[in-house]
Amino acid sequence: MPTSPPPRWEQRLQQVVMVIMRLVLAYIFFTQLWWKAPPTFGCPPDFAFTTANAEGRLQRTSGLCDWIGVETVWSERPHPLLVANIDNQGDPEIVVDIAPLAQLNGLFLKNVVQPNIQ
């Protein structure tokens, strides 16, 4: 037995409900876009990095730019590791210097990270 088509008012109601649901979903989509914005990591607006003045004191900024600047400044300083003075006289007998690794890290930060942080 063939069924009769739904009344015209029911078809119109279905269309109206569909439009309302689409508008609600669009509203939800657009309100949730802002949490996806790229982070600033606490850097200042001009992305200024921490630097050292003539006396060697740090001129601090904030956030990730501060950390990158501090690592760059400290990469130019000595880095003794595992220092041991066995006889307690004179200079230490055991010193492992990691300055070359720190300098490589500093070069990477200066030449790759800092120009591309923005």
N, C-alpha and C positions, 0 to 999 in steps of 0.2 A: 504494500500500500504506500503510495507516494506521500511524502510529508509536505506540508505547505511551508512556504518560506516564512521566516519570522516577520512580525509586523514592522512597518517602516520606523516607528518610534523606537523599537528595540535596536534596529540597525544604527540609528542615529545615536542612541545612548552608548552603544559599543564604540562608535567612532569618537565620541566626546571623552569617554573614559580612557581610550587609547592615547588621545592627545594629551590629556592631563598626566597620565603616567610617563609619557615621553618628556614632558616639561619637568616633572619631578626628577627624573633620572638625569636630565641635562643640568638641572640646578645642583644636584649632588655631585656630578662630575666636575663642574666648574668651581664649586666651593672647595674641592679636594685638590685642586691643582697647586695651591701655594705651598703645601708641605713638600713638594718635589723641587722647589727652587734650590739652586746650587748653594752650598754652604759657604760662608765667608771665613770660617775657622778662626774667628776673632781677630783677623788682621784689620789694621786701620784702613780707611777708605782709599788712601793713596798707596797701599801695600808697601809701606816703608819698613825696612828691615832694621833690626838692632845692629848698631855699629859700635866701634871703639873709638874714643877720642884720643888726643895726643898722649895723655897720661896712661892710656890703656883701660880707662873706666868705660863701662858699657853705657851707651845711650839707648835705653830700652824702648820697645814698642809694645805690642800685645799679641797674644794668640800664637798661631803657627808662624807668623812672620818674626815674632820674637825668638822662637826656638831656632828657626833657620838662621837668623842673624847671629845668635849666640854660638851655634855650631860652626858657623863660618869663621867667626873671630877666634874661637878656641882651637880651630884646626891649625892656626899659625903658631901656636904655643907648644912648648915641650910636653910630651906625653909619656913619662916613665911609668912602667907597669911592673909589678913584682919586684920592687926594690928591696934588697936585703943587704944589711951590713953585718956580716958574720962575726967579725972580731971587734966590732964597735969602735974602730979606729979609722980615721980618714974617710975616704969616699966609699960608697957601697960597692961590694964585690959583684953582686948580681943585679943587673938592671935589664929589663926587656923594654925597649923603646918602641912604642907603636905610633910614633909621629908620622911615618910614611902612610900608614892607613888613615890616620886622621887628616892628613893633607889631601889624600885622594877623595875622602868624603867632602872636605871643604871645596875642592875643585868641582865636584859633581853638584854641590849645592849652589855654588856661584854661577856655573856655566849652564846648568840644565834647569834646576828648580827655580831659582830666583827670576830668570827672564820669563818663565812660563807660569808663574804662580797665579797670575790674573786670569 
